[in-house]
Amino acid sequence: MDFLSGFFDAASTFQWETLFQLVSVALIMLAGPAVIIVLAFRGGNL
């Protein structure tokens, strides 16, 4: 049980907001090139 209590202590002190912000920024940065790739495959027609 010490392992589980240690795990939950680590999870509660982990900065979840920072992780979600980094994931959001990564998705936004990947959205631009993704649109360009979709446009290229569709011949420039949305």
PDB file of N, CA, C and O in Angstrom:
ATOM      1  N   MET A   1       0.818  -1.204   0.000  1.00  0.00           N
ATOM      2  CA  MET A   1       0.000   0.000   0.000  1.00  0.00           C
ATOM      3  C   MET A   1       0.854   1.257   0.000  1.00  0.00           C
ATOM      4  O   MET A   1       0.383   2.331  -0.374  1.00  0.00           O
ATOM      5  N   ASP A   2       2.104   1.128   0.417  1.00  0.00           N
ATOM      6  CA  ASP A   2       2.970   2.302   0.406  1.00  0.00           C
ATOM      7  C   ASP A   2       3.203   2.788  -1.019  1.00  0.00           C
ATOM      8  O   ASP A   2       3.328   3.987  -1.268  1.00  0.00           O
ATOM      9  N   PHE A   3       3.259   1.836  -1.950  1.00  0.00           N
ATOM     10  CA  PHE A   3       3.450   2.228  -3.346  1.00  0.00           C
ATOM     11  C   PHE A   3       2.276   3.070  -3.842  1.00  0.00           C
ATOM     12  O   PHE A   3       2.470   4.099  -4.490  1.00  0.00           O
ATOM     13  N   LEU A   4       1.054   2.625  -3.532  1.00  0.00           N
ATOM     14  CA  LEU A   4      -0.128   3.364  -3.983  1.00  0.00           C
ATOM     15  C   LEU A   4      -0.215   4.731  -3.340  1.00  0.00           C
ATOM     16  O   LEU A   4      -0.549   5.707  -4.013  1.00  0.00           O
ATOM     17  N   SER A   5       0.076   4.825  -2.053  1.00  0.00           N
ATOM     18  CA  SER A   5       0.009   6.133  -1.404  1.00  0.00           C
ATOM     19  C   SER A   5       1.083   7.055  -1.964  1.00  0.00           C
ATOM     20  O   SER A   5       0.850   8.256  -2.105  1.00  0.00           O
ATOM     21  N   GLY A   6       2.246   6.518  -2.282  1.00  0.00           N
ATOM     22  CA  GLY A   6       3.294   7.327  -2.905  1.00  0.00           C
ATOM     23  C   GLY A   6       2.894   7.784  -4.289  1.00  0.00           C
ATOM     24  O   GLY A   6       3.187   8.909  -4.694  1.00  0.00           O
ATOM     25  N   PHE A   7       2.220   6.900  -5.015  1.00  0.00           N
ATOM     26  CA  PHE A   7       1.766   7.257  -6.359  1.00  0.00           C
ATOM     27  C   PHE A   7       0.741   8.387  -6.317  1.00  0.00           C
ATOM     28  O   PHE A   7       0.809   9.327  -7.108  1.00  0.00           O
ATOM     29  N   PHE A   8      -0.207   8.288  -5.388  1.00  0.00           N
ATOM     30  CA  PHE A   8      -1.242   9.325  -5.297  1.00  0.00           C
ATOM     31  C   PHE A   8      -0.667  10.637  -4.797  1.00  0.00           C
ATOM     32  O   PHE A   8      -1.130  11.704  -5.201  1.00  0.00           O
ATOM     33  N   ASP A   9       0.335  10.582  -3.927  1.00  0.00           N
ATOM     34  CA  ASP A   9       0.994  11.810  -3.495  1.00  0.00           C
ATOM     35  C   ASP A   9       1.688  12.483  -4.667  1.00  0.00           C
ATOM     36  O   ASP A   9       1.623  13.704  -4.812  1.00  0.00           O
ATOM     37  N   ALA A  10       2.347  11.699  -5.498  1.00  0.00           N
ATOM     38  CA  ALA A  10       3.038  12.254  -6.659  1.00  0.00           C
ATOM     39  C   ALA A  10       2.027  12.816  -7.660  1.00  0.00           C
ATOM     40  O   ALA A  10       2.271  13.864  -8.259  1.00  0.00           O
ATOM     41  N   ALA A  11       0.906  12.136  -7.846  1.00  0.00           N
ATOM     42  CA  ALA A  11      -0.104  12.603  -8.799  1.00  0.00           C
ATOM     43  C   ALA A  11      -0.763  13.887  -8.318  1.00  0.00           C
ATOM     44  O   ALA A  11      -1.139  14.732  -9.130  1.00  0.00           O
ATOM     45  N   SER A  12      -0.905  14.041  -7.010  1.00  0.00           N
ATOM     46  CA  SER A  12      -1.559  15.243  -6.497  1.00  0.00           C
ATOM     47  C   SER A  12      -0.632  16.444  -6.549  1.00  0.00           C
ATOM     48  O   SER A  12      -1.100  17.579  -6.643  1.00  0.00           O
ATOM     49  N   THR A  13       0.686  16.213  -6.489  1.00  0.00           N
ATOM     50  CA  THR A  13       1.622  17.337  -6.548  1.00  0.00           C
ATOM     51  C   THR A  13       2.046  17.646  -7.972  1.00  0.00           C
ATOM     52  O   THR A  13       2.698  18.661  -8.216  1.00  0.00           O
ATOM     53  N   PHE A  14       1.686  16.785  -8.916  1.00  0.00           N
ATOM     54  CA  PHE A  14       2.041  17.017 -10.312  1.00  0.00           C
ATOM     55  C   PHE A  14       1.273  18.225 -10.834  1.00  0.00           C
ATOM     56  O   PHE A  14       0.100  18.405 -10.509  1.00  0.00           O
ATOM     57  N   GLN A  15       1.925  19.043 -11.633  1.00  0.00           N
ATOM     58  CA  GLN A  15       1.289  20.260 -12.136  1.00  0.00           C
ATOM     59  C   GLN A  15       0.511  19.935 -13.407  1.00  0.00           C
ATOM     60  O   GLN A  15       1.033  20.017 -14.519  1.00  0.00           O
ATOM     61  N   TRP A  16      -0.748  19.564 -13.207  1.00  0.00           N
ATOM     62  CA  TRP A  16      -1.593  19.158 -14.326  1.00  0.00           C
ATOM     63  C   TRP A  16      -1.896  20.324 -15.251  1.00  0.00           C
ATOM     64  O   TRP A  16      -1.983  20.140 -16.465  1.00  0.00           O
ATOM     65  N   GLU A  17      -2.059  21.532 -14.695  1.00  0.00           N
ATOM     66  CA  GLU A  17      -2.389  22.690 -15.529  1.00  0.00           C
ATOM     67  C   GLU A  17      -1.275  22.964 -16.538  1.00  0.00           C
ATOM     68  O   GLU A  17      -1.543  23.287 -17.695  1.00  0.00           O
ATOM     69  N   THR A  18      -0.037  22.835 -16.097  1.00  0.00           N
ATOM     70  CA  THR A  18       1.096  23.045 -17.000  1.00  0.00           C
ATOM     71  C   THR A  18       1.089  22.015 -18.118  1.00  0.00           C
ATOM     72  O   THR A  18       1.339  22.351 -19.275  1.00  0.00           O
ATOM     73  N   LEU A  19       0.805  20.761 -17.777  1.00  0.00           N
ATOM     74  CA  LEU A  19       0.751  19.710 -18.794  1.00  0.00           C
ATOM     75  C   LEU A  19      -0.333  20.005 -19.823  1.00  0.00           C
ATOM     76  O   LEU A  19      -0.098  19.878 -21.025  1.00  0.00           O
ATOM     77  N   PHE A  20      -1.523  20.398 -19.358  1.00  0.00           N
ATOM     78  CA  PHE A  20      -2.613  20.687 -20.294  1.00  0.00           C
ATOM     79  C   PHE A  20      -2.298  21.895 -21.162  1.00  0.00           C
ATOM     80  O   PHE A  20      -2.673  21.921 -22.334  1.00  0.00           O
ATOM     81  N   GLN A  21      -1.622  22.891 -20.615  1.00  0.00           N
ATOM     82  CA  GLN A  21      -1.235  24.058 -21.406  1.00  0.00           C
ATOM     83  C   GLN A  21      -0.245  23.667 -22.492  1.00  0.00           C
ATOM     84  O   GLN A  21      -0.359  24.130 -23.627  1.00  0.00           O
ATOM     85  N   LEU A  22       0.726  22.821 -22.161  1.00  0.00           N
ATOM     86  CA  LEU A  22       1.702  22.388 -23.159  1.00  0.00           C
ATOM     87  C   LEU A  22       1.046  21.545 -24.247  1.00  0.00           C
ATOM     88  O   LEU A  22       1.390  21.670 -25.422  1.00  0.00           O
ATOM     89  N   VAL A  23       0.107  20.694 -23.863  1.00  0.00           N
ATOM     90  CA  VAL A  23      -0.601  19.886 -24.859  1.00  0.00           C
ATOM     91  C   VAL A  23      -1.435  20.781 -25.768  1.00  0.00           C
ATOM     92  O   VAL A  23      -1.490  20.556 -26.977  1.00  0.00           O
ATOM     93  N   SER A  24      -2.082  21.790 -25.199  1.00  0.00           N
ATOM     94  CA  SER A  24      -2.887  22.710 -25.999  1.00  0.00           C
ATOM     95  C   SER A  24      -2.026  23.479 -26.994  1.00  0.00           C
ATOM     96  O   SER A  24      -2.405  23.633 -28.155  1.00  0.00           O
ATOM     97  N   VAL A  25      -0.887  23.955 -26.552  1.00  0.00           N
ATOM     98  CA  VAL A  25       0.019  24.688 -27.450  1.00  0.00           C
ATOM     99  C   VAL A  25       0.514  23.770 -28.559  1.00  0.00           C
ATOM    100  O   VAL A  25       0.610  24.188 -29.712  1.00  0.00           O
ATOM    101  N   ALA A  26       0.827  22.523 -28.219  1.00  0.00           N
ATOM    102  CA  ALA A  26       1.295  21.577 -29.233  1.00  0.00           C
ATOM    103  C   ALA A  26       0.216  21.311 -30.279  1.00  0.00           C
ATOM    104  O   ALA A  26       0.507  21.246 -31.474  1.00  0.00           O
ATOM    105  N   LEU A  27      -1.025  21.159 -29.829  1.00  0.00           N
ATOM    106  CA  LEU A  27      -2.116  20.920 -30.789  1.00  0.00           C
ATOM    107  C   LEU A  27      -2.334  22.122 -31.699  1.00  0.00           C
ATOM    108  O   LEU A  27      -2.588  21.965 -32.893  1.00  0.00           O
ATOM    109  N   ILE A  28      -2.234  23.321 -31.133  1.00  0.00           N
ATOM    110  CA  ILE A  28      -2.403  24.532 -31.941  1.00  0.00           C
ATOM    111  C   ILE A  28      -1.274  24.654 -32.960  1.00  0.00           C
ATOM    112  O   ILE A  28      -1.509  25.030 -34.108  1.00  0.00           O
ATOM    113  N   MET A  29      -0.045  24.335 -32.540  1.00  0.00           N
ATOM    114  CA  MET A  29       1.095  24.441 -33.454  1.00  0.00           C
ATOM    115  C   MET A  29       1.029  23.389 -34.556  1.00  0.00           C
ATOM    116  O   MET A  29       1.507  23.628 -35.664  1.00  0.00           O
ATOM    117  N   LEU A  30       0.440  22.224 -34.265  1.00  0.00           N
ATOM    118  CA  LEU A  30       0.325  21.175 -35.281  1.00  0.00           C
ATOM    119  C   LEU A  30      -0.859  21.399 -36.214  1.00  0.00           C
ATOM    120  O   LEU A  30      -0.911  20.817 -37.297  1.00  0.00           O
ATOM    121  N   ALA A  31      -1.807  22.233 -35.808  1.00  0.00           N
ATOM    122  CA  ALA A  31      -3.003  22.452 -36.627  1.00  0.00           C
ATOM    123  C   ALA A  31      -2.656  23.178 -37.925  1.00  0.00           C
ATOM    124  O   ALA A  31      -3.243  22.882 -38.966  1.00  0.00           O
ATOM    125  N   GLY A  32      -1.723  24.115 -37.885  1.00  0.00           N
ATOM    126  CA  GLY A  32      -1.345  24.872 -39.086  1.00  0.00           C
ATOM    127  C   GLY A  32      -0.810  23.973 -40.185  1.00  0.00           C
ATOM    128  O   GLY A  32      -1.373  23.950 -41.280  1.00  0.00           O
ATOM    129  N   PRO A  33       0.260  23.232 -39.927  1.00  0.00           N
ATOM    130  CA  PRO A  33       0.772  22.325 -40.965  1.00  0.00           C
ATOM    131  C   PRO A  33      -0.241  21.257 -41.377  1.00  0.00           C
ATOM    132  O   PRO A  33      -0.237  20.814 -42.525  1.00  0.00           O
ATOM    133  N   ALA A  34      -1.099  20.844 -40.459  1.00  0.00           N
ATOM    134  CA  ALA A  34      -2.110  19.842 -40.817  1.00  0.00           C
ATOM    135  C   ALA A  34      -3.064  20.390 -41.868  1.00  0.00           C
ATOM    136  O   ALA A  34      -3.450  19.675 -42.793  1.00  0.00           O
ATOM    137  N   VAL A  35      -3.444  21.657 -41.729  1.00  0.00           N
ATOM    138  CA  VAL A  35      -4.336  22.274 -42.722  1.00  0.00           C
ATOM    139  C   VAL A  35      -3.633  22.361 -44.071  1.00  0.00           C
ATOM    140  O   VAL A  35      -4.250  22.108 -45.106  1.00  0.00           O
ATOM    141  N   ILE A  36      -2.352  22.714 -44.073  1.00  0.00           N
ATOM    142  CA  ILE A  36      -1.596  22.801 -45.327  1.00  0.00           C
ATOM    143  C   ILE A  36      -1.521  21.431 -45.999  1.00  0.00           C
ATOM    144  O   ILE A  36      -1.671  21.333 -47.217  1.00  0.00           O
ATOM    145  N   ILE A  37      -1.292  20.382 -45.225  1.00  0.00           N
ATOM    146  CA  ILE A  37      -1.210  19.028 -45.792  1.00  0.00           C
ATOM    147  C   ILE A  37      -2.556  18.603 -46.359  1.00  0.00           C
ATOM    148  O   ILE A  37      -2.614  18.004 -47.433  1.00  0.00           O
ATOM    149  N   VAL A  38      -3.637  18.906 -45.648  1.00  0.00           N
ATOM    150  CA  VAL A  38      -4.975  18.559 -46.158  1.00  0.00           C
ATOM    151  C   VAL A  38      -5.258  19.308 -47.455  1.00  0.00           C
ATOM    152  O   VAL A  38      -5.780  18.740 -48.415  1.00  0.00           O
ATOM    153  N   LEU A  39      -4.907  20.587 -47.468  1.00  0.00           N
ATOM    154  CA  LEU A  39      -5.101  21.355 -48.705  1.00  0.00           C
ATOM    155  C   LEU A  39      -4.288  20.781 -49.858  1.00  0.00           C
ATOM    156  O   LEU A  39      -4.783  20.723 -50.984  1.00  0.00           O
ATOM    157  N   ALA A  40      -3.072  20.361 -49.610  1.00  0.00           N
ATOM    158  CA  ALA A  40      -2.229  19.808 -50.666  1.00  0.00           C
ATOM    159  C   ALA A  40      -2.831  18.527 -51.218  1.00  0.00           C
ATOM    160  O   ALA A  40      -2.840  18.327 -52.433  1.00  0.00           O
ATOM    161  N   PHE A  41      -3.337  17.653 -50.347  1.00  0.00           N
ATOM    162  CA  PHE A  41      -3.925  16.405 -50.817  1.00  0.00           C
ATOM    163  C   PHE A  41      -5.238  16.619 -51.561  1.00  0.00           C
ATOM    164  O   PHE A  41      -5.583  15.852 -52.460  1.00  0.00           O
ATOM    165  N   ARG A  42      -5.962  17.658 -51.185  1.00  0.00           N
ATOM    166  CA  ARG A  42      -7.257  17.908 -51.832  1.00  0.00           C
ATOM    167  C   ARG A  42      -7.128  18.837 -53.031  1.00  0.00           C
ATOM    168  O   ARG A  42      -8.138  19.233 -53.614  1.00  0.00           O
ATOM    169  N   GLY A  43      -5.927  19.185 -53.402  1.00  0.00           N
ATOM    170  CA  GLY A  43      -5.717  20.033 -54.571  1.00  0.00           C
ATOM    171  C   GLY A  43      -6.053  21.478 -54.292  1.00  0.00           C
ATOM    172  O   GLY A  43      -6.408  22.206 -55.218  1.00  0.00           O
ATOM    173  N   GLY A  44      -5.955  21.922 -53.055  1.00  0.00           N
ATOM    174  CA  GLY A  44      -6.211  23.312 -52.725  1.00  0.00           C
ATOM    175  C   GLY A  44      -7.676  23.644 -52.563  1.00  0.00           C
ATOM    176  O   GLY A  44      -8.037  24.817 -52.474  1.00  0.00           O
ATOM    177  N   ASN A  45      -8.531  22.631 -52.522  1.00  0.00           N
ATOM    178  CA  ASN A  45      -9.962  22.864 -52.418  1.00  0.00           C
ATOM    179  C   ASN A  45     -10.450  22.373 -51.056  1.00  0.00           C
ATOM    180  O   ASN A  45     -10.401  21.176 -50.772  1.00  0.00           O
ATOM    181  N   LEU A  46     -10.925  23.300 -50.208  1.00  0.00           N
ATOM    182  CA  LEU A  46     -11.463  22.891 -48.923  1.00  0.00           C
ATOM    183  C   LEU A  46     -12.815  22.236 -49.093  1.00  0.00           C
ATOM    184  O   LEU A  46     -13.429  21.823 -48.110  1.00  0.00           O
TER     185      LEU A  46
END
